[in-house]
Amino acid sequence: MVLFGTKTYLHQLAMLTLVCGSCGNPAAHTLRKSVTKFTLFFVPLFPLSTKYRTQCTFCGLEQQVTQEQAGQLTAQGGGSGQDGRAQSPQQGGVQQQNPYQR
């Protein structure tokens, strides 16, 4: 008898402050990496898929982002650029004015 299957591992990469595309609020978003691995006798052997997602903590909207977008968001140190603007992942990095900046 051979036991095989898959197991998904979740890794929280960052907490970002972004303008949500659904509710329009500048809120905290979690950036998560989901890795599904093939297991043989409950031992994870190799990854089958990797997905990156952001989730708005205000409205709960969850969106899938590419690996490049996830890398850019984490490199920017929380989604805010030097000029105080927040970015939304679904807009491909188009900057939105931060309403809390004066």
C-alpha positions as CSV (number, residue, x, y, z in Angstrom):
1,M,0.0,0.0,0.0
2,V,1.4,3.4,-1.1
3,L,0.2,6.6,0.6
4,F,0.4,9.7,-1.4
5,G,-1.3,13.1,-1.7
6,T,-0.8,16.8,-1.4
7,K,-0.4,19.3,1.4
8,T,-0.7,23.1,1.2
9,Y,1.7,25.3,3.2
10,L,0.8,29.0,3.9
11,H,3.5,31.6,4.4
12,Q,2.7,35.2,5.4
13,L,5.3,37.3,3.6
14,A,4.3,40.9,4.6
15,M,1.6,43.2,5.9
16,L,1.1,46.0,3.4
17,T,-0.9,49.2,3.5
18,L,-2.7,49.4,0.1
19,V,-5.8,51.1,-1.3
20,C,-8.3,48.3,-1.7
21,G,-9.8,48.0,-5.2
22,S,-13.2,46.8,-3.8
23,C,-14.0,49.0,-0.8
24,G,-11.6,51.9,-1.7
25,N,-10.2,52.1,1.8
26,P,-6.5,52.4,2.6
27,A,-6.2,49.3,4.7
28,A,-3.8,46.7,5.8
29,H,-3.4,43.8,3.3
30,T,-1.7,40.5,4.1
31,L,0.6,39.1,1.4
32,R,0.6,35.3,1.5
33,K,2.4,32.6,-0.4
34,S,0.6,29.3,-0.8
35,V,2.8,26.3,-1.8
36,T,1.1,22.9,-2.6
37,K,3.5,20.0,-2.3
38,F,3.3,16.3,-3.3
39,T,3.6,14.0,-0.4
40,L,4.6,10.3,-0.2
41,F,4.0,8.6,3.1
42,F,3.3,12.0,4.6
43,V,6.7,13.4,3.6
44,P,6.6,16.5,1.4
45,L,8.8,15.8,-1.7
46,F,8.4,18.6,-4.3
47,P,6.2,21.6,-4.9
48,L,3.3,21.3,-7.4
49,S,2.1,24.9,-7.4
50,T,2.9,28.2,-5.9
51,K,0.4,31.1,-5.6
52,Y,0.6,34.6,-4.2
53,R,-2.4,36.4,-2.8
54,T,-3.3,39.6,-1.0
55,Q,-6.3,40.0,1.3
56,C,-7.8,43.2,2.5
57,T,-8.3,43.2,6.3
58,F,-11.2,45.7,6.0
59,C,-13.6,44.0,3.5
60,G,-11.9,40.6,3.1
61,L,-11.3,40.8,-0.6
62,E,-8.7,38.2,-1.7
63,Q,-6.8,38.7,-5.0
64,Q,-4.2,36.6,-6.7
65,V,-1.0,38.4,-7.7
66,T,1.9,37.3,-9.8
67,Q,5.3,36.4,-8.3
68,E,6.8,39.6,-9.8
69,Q,4.1,41.8,-8.2
70,A,4.6,40.1,-4.9
71,G,8.3,40.7,-5.1
72,Q,7.7,44.4,-6.0
73,L,5.3,44.8,-3.1
74,T,7.7,43.3,-0.5
75,A,10.7,45.3,-1.9
76,Q,8.8,48.6,-1.5
77,G,8.6,48.0,2.2
78,G,4.9,47.9,2.8
79,G,3.4,49.2,-0.4
80,S,4.2,52.8,0.3
81,G,6.7,54.6,-2.0
82,Q,8.9,57.5,-1.0
83,D,6.2,60.0,-1.8
84,G,3.7,58.5,0.5
85,R,1.5,56.9,-2.1
86,A,-0.1,53.5,-1.7
87,Q,-0.3,50.9,-4.5
88,S,-3.1,48.5,-5.3
89,P,-2.0,45.1,-6.7
90,Q,-5.0,44.7,-9.1
91,Q,-4.1,48.0,-10.9
92,G,-0.7,46.7,-11.8
93,G,1.3,49.1,-9.7
94,V,-0.7,52.3,-10.7
95,Q,-0.3,54.7,-7.8
96,Q,-3.3,56.1,-5.9
97,Q,-3.1,59.3,-3.7
98,N,-3.0,58.5,0.0
99,P,-6.0,60.3,1.6
100,Y,-4.1,60.6,4.9
101,Q,-1.2,62.6,3.4
102,R,-1.4,66.4,3.7
